Amino acid sequence: MTALLEMTGVQAGYGGVRVLDDVSITVGEGEFVVLLGPNGAGKSTTLKVLSGLLKPSSGSVSFAGKDITRVPGWRRTGIGIGHVPEGRRIFPDHTVLENLQLGSFPLRHSRARTQKLMDEVLELFPVLAQRRDQAGGTLSGGEAQMLAVARALMSEPKLLILDEPSLGLAPLKAAELFSYIKRLHSERGISVLLVEQLALIALRLADRAYVLERGRIGLSGTAKEVEADPMVKTLYLGGDTAA
């Protein structure tokens, strides 16, 4: 497996309080990786370091073989890292099309290229095509989350980082969203790093998994190995992993 993203020995935190302690994570080209852990374990902090929103106090981050530890977040979008943060964070007063256009801004595409990308993205998300002239703030929770993912795709990412995409969604809407994410991975070859509260669903989408505990990696392996771990079954899967 060729590594696309590598976080090595990272320590990071806020205001002198350490949240991550010697965290190392790898995502290979075309790989689907899930990061599990309880609230407060440091999952969102890990994603912020990977996306360039938080500088680590030590350790390194590399992407496609290049050290990007000190590369700011807006430049990471331009080199192929798409981040869908927790809470969607779409622009509520802008239309669906305007939100998508803003997603391509870091790449400075021509108008024709931007339009081609929008057409491709709207083909992937038909419901957004139907709402193209609607303000983001009027979308349902599921539609808004799809827009957040679609906007990230406008930067043509090689890696898509998703932070709790199912949060606040009804089960059917969450299932629909995950089907889109899996399709992006399988059909387009986009690598995925997913933080998700629905652990069993996430594990069954993924190739490999990490479990973060109190700022450190407590367990890693294939998704099947992690799903079979007794601790994971008890803490994250309710003791039941029947198909």
GULUMFI-450126 format. One line per field, with one value per residue (C-alpha): residue number from 1; residue in one letter; x, y, z. Coordinates in Angstrom, 1 decimal. Example, Ala and Ser with C-alpha at 12.3 -4.5 7.8 and 13.67 -1.06 7.14 Angstrom:
2
migu <- 1;2
selum <- A;S
px <- 12.3;13.7
py <- -4.5;-1.1
pz <- 7.8;7.1
This chain:
243
migu <- 1;2;3;4;5;6;7;8;9;10;11;12;13;14;15;16;17;18;19;20;21;22;23;24;25;26;27;28;29;30;31;32;33;34;35;36;37;38;39;40;41;42;43;44;45;46;47;48;49;50;51;52;53;54;55;56;57;58;59;60;61;62;63;64;65;66;67;68;69;70;71;72;73;74;75;76;77;78;79;80;81;82;83;84;85;86;87;88;89;90;91;92;93;94;95;96;97;98;99;100;101;102;103;104;105;106;107;108;109;110;111;112;113;114;115;116;117;118;119;120;121;122;123;124;125;126;127;128;129;130;131;132;133;134;135;136;137;138;139;140;141;142;143;144;145;146;147;148;149;150;151;152;153;154;155;156;157;158;159;160;161;162;163;164;165;166;167;168;169;170;171;172;173;174;175;176;177;178;179;180;181;182;183;184;185;186;187;188;189;190;191;192;193;194;195;196;197;198;199;200;201;202;203;204;205;206;207;208;209;210;211;212;213;214;215;216;217;218;219;220;221;222;223;224;225;226;227;228;229;230;231;232;233;234;235;236;237;238;239;240;241;242;243
selum <- M;T;A;L;L;E;M;T;G;V;Q;A;G;Y;G;G;V;R;V;L;D;D;V;S;I;T;V;G;E;G;E;F;V;V;L;L;G;P;N;G;A;G;K;S;T;T;L;K;V;L;S;G;L;L;K;P;S;S;G;S;V;S;F;A;G;K;D;I;T;R;V;P;G;W;R;R;T;G;I;G;I;G;H;V;P;E;G;R;R;I;F;P;D;H;T;V;L;E;N;L;Q;L;G;S;F;P;L;R;H;S;R;A;R;T;Q;K;L;M;D;E;V;L;E;L;F;P;V;L;A;Q;R;R;D;Q;A;G;G;T;L;S;G;G;E;A;Q;M;L;A;V;A;R;A;L;M;S;E;P;K;L;L;I;L;D;E;P;S;L;G;L;A;P;L;K;A;A;E;L;F;S;Y;I;K;R;L;H;S;E;R;G;I;S;V;L;L;V;E;Q;L;A;L;I;A;L;R;L;A;D;R;A;Y;V;L;E;R;G;R;I;G;L;S;G;T;A;K;E;V;E;A;D;P;M;V;K;T;L;Y;L;G;G;D;T;A;A
px <- 0.0;1.3;0.8;-1.1;-1.4;0.9;0.7;3.8;4.3;2.1;1.5;-1.0;-3.4;-4.9;-3.5;-0.8;-3.2;-2.1;-4.9;-2.9;0.2;2.4;-0.4;0.5;-2.1;-1.7;-4.2;-3.2;-4.1;-7.6;-8.1;-11.1;-10.0;-12.2;-11.1;-13.2;-13.1;-15.2;-16.0;-13.0;-10.5;-9.0;-10.7;-11.7;-8.3;-6.6;-8.6;-7.8;-4.0;-4.4;-6.4;-3.9;-6.3;-4.1;-0.3;1.2;3.8;5.8;5.6;4.9;2.2;3.0;0.8;1.7;5.3;5.7;6.0;3.0;3.3;3.6;1.4;-1.7;-5.2;-6.2;-3.2;-3.9;-7.2;-5.3;-3.1;-5.9;-7.2;-11.0;-12.3;-16.0;-16.0;-18.5;-21.6;-21.6;-20.8;-22.3;-23.1;-26.8;-27.5;-25.9;-27.6;-26.6;-24.8;-23.0;-21.8;-20.4;-18.6;-17.0;-15.7;-13.6;-12.2;-8.8;-8.0;-8.7;-10.3;-11.6;-15.3;-15.7;-13.8;-15.8;-19.1;-17.9;-17.1;-20.5;-22.3;-20.4;-21.1;-24.8;-25.0;-23.7;-26.2;-29.5;-31.4;-28.9;-29.5;-33.2;-32.4;-29.6;-31.2;-32.3;-30.5;-28.3;-30.1;-33.4;-32.1;-33.0;-30.2;-29.5;-29.4;-27.1;-24.7;-24.7;-24.0;-21.0;-19.6;-20.4;-18.7;-15.5;-15.6;-15.3;-11.7;-11.0;-9.6;-7.5;-8.4;-11.8;-11.8;-15.2;-16.0;-19.2;-21.2;-24.3;-24.6;-28.2;-29.5;-32.4;-31.3;-32.6;-30.8;-27.6;-27.8;-28.3;-25.3;-23.1;-24.1;-22.9;-19.6;-19.0;-19.7;-17.2;-14.6;-15.3;-16.1;-13.7;-10.9;-10.9;-9.3;-11.5;-10.7;-13.9;-14.7;-18.1;-20.3;-22.1;-19.2;-20.6;-21.7;-18.3;-16.3;-18.3;-17.5;-13.8;-10.7;-8.8;-9.5;-7.9;-9.3;-8.2;-8.2;-7.3;-5.2;-3.3;-3.9;-5.1;-5.9;-5.4;-5.9;-8.2;-11.8;-12.7;-10.0;-11.1;-14.8;-13.9;-12.0;-13.8;-13.2;-14.6;-17.6;-18.3;-17.7;-18.7;-20.9;-23.1;-21.8;-23.6;-22.0;-24.4;-24.9
py <- 0.0;3.4;6.0;9.1;10.7;10.1;11.6;10.6;11.1;14.1;16.0;18.8;20.7;24.0;26.6;24.4;21.5;18.4;16.6;14.3;12.4;10.6;9.9;8.2;7.5;6.4;6.5;4.8;5.7;4.6;3.4;3.9;4.4;5.1;6.7;5.7;6.9;8.3;12.0;14.0;11.4;13.9;12.8;16.3;17.6;14.9;16.0;19.7;18.9;16.9;19.7;22.4;24.1;23.3;23.2;20.3;21.0;18.1;15.3;15.6;15.3;14.3;14.1;12.4;12.1;15.7;17.2;19.5;20.0;23.8;24.2;26.3;24.8;26.8;25.5;21.9;22.2;23.1;20.0;17.5;17.4;18.0;18.5;18.2;19.5;18.6;20.8;21.1;24.8;25.6;29.2;29.5;32.7;31.5;29.2;25.6;26.6;29.5;27.1;24.8;27.6;28.6;25.1;25.4;28.9;27.6;26.1;29.3;27.3;28.8;29.4;26.5;24.1;25.2;24.6;21.2;20.2;21.5;19.4;16.3;16.9;17.6;14.4;12.6;14.3;14.6;16.1;19.1;19.5;19.9;22.5;24.4;27.8;27.3;29.0;26.6;27.6;26.2;22.7;19.8;18.4;15.5;17.8;20.3;17.5;16.4;20.0;20.1;16.9;18.1;21.4;19.6;17.6;20.8;21.1;17.7;16.0;12.9;12.5;13.3;13.9;13.6;14.6;13.0;13.3;11.5;13.7;14.9;12.9;10.5;6.9;6.7;10.0;8.8;5.6;7.6;9.8;6.8;5.2;8.4;8.4;4.7;5.4;8.2;5.9;2.9;4.6;7.6;6.1;8.9;8.0;8.6;9.3;9.1;10.0;8.6;7.9;5.0;2.7;-0.5;1.2;2.9;-0.2;-2.1;0.7;0.8;-1.1;-0.2;1.4;3.2;3.6;6.8;6.8;9.8;11.3;8.1;5.3;2.4;-0.1;-0.3;-3.0;-4.0;-3.0;-6.7;-7.1;-3.9;-4.9;-8.3;-6.8;-7.4;-3.9;-2.4;-4.7;-3.6;0.1;1.0;-1.8;-2.6;-6.1;-7.1;-7.3;-9.7;-9.0
pz <- 0.0;-1.0;1.8;0.8;4.2;7.1;10.6;12.6;16.4;16.6;19.9;19.8;22.1;23.1;25.5;26.9;27.5;25.5;23.7;21.3;22.5;20.0;17.5;14.2;11.5;7.8;5.0;1.8;-1.7;-2.4;1.2;3.5;7.1;10.2;13.4;16.4;20.0;22.9;23.2;24.2;22.9;20.4;17.2;16.0;17.1;15.0;11.9;12.6;12.6;9.3;7.7;8.8;11.2;14.2;14.3;16.2;18.9;17.7;15.1;11.3;8.7;5.1;2.0;-1.2;0.0;0.9;4.4;4.9;8.7;8.4;5.3;6.2;5.8;2.8;0.8;1.9;0.1;-3.1;-2.9;-2.6;1.0;1.4;4.9;5.8;9.5;12.1;11.9;8.1;8.1;4.7;3.8;4.8;2.8;-0.4;-2.9;-3.4;-6.6;-4.8;-2.1;-4.7;-6.5;-3.2;-2.8;-6.0;-5.0;-3.6;-7.0;-9.0;-11.8;-15.0;-15.2;-17.7;-15.4;-12.4;-14.3;-15.4;-11.8;-10.6;-13.3;-12.2;-8.5;-9.1;-11.1;-8.0;-5.7;-7.7;-4.7;-4.8;-8.5;-7.7;-5.0;-7.0;-6.6;-3.0;-0.1;2.0;5.1;3.9;3.2;5.5;7.7;5.3;2.3;4.1;4.9;1.3;0.2;2.6;1.0;-2.5;-1.8;-0.6;-3.9;-5.8;-4.8;-6.5;-3.4;-3.4;0.3;1.9;5.7;7.3;10.9;12.3;9.0;10.4;13.5;13.8;10.8;10.9;10.3;6.7;5.8;7.4;5.4;2.2;3.0;3.7;0.4;-1.4;0.5;-0.3;-3.9;-4.0;-2.6;-4.8;-8.1;-7.9;-5.9;-3.3;-0.1;3.0;6.6;8.6;12.2;13.0;16.0;14.2;14.8;13.3;10.0;9.8;10.3;7.7;5.2;6.0;5.1;8.3;11.6;14.5;18.0;19.8;23.6;25.8;23.0;22.1;19.6;21.7;18.8;15.1;12.4;9.6;10.1;10.7;13.3;15.1;14.9;16.5;19.4;22.7;24.0;20.8;21.0;24.5;24.3;20.7;19.3;22.2;22.4;19.2;15.8;14.1;10.4
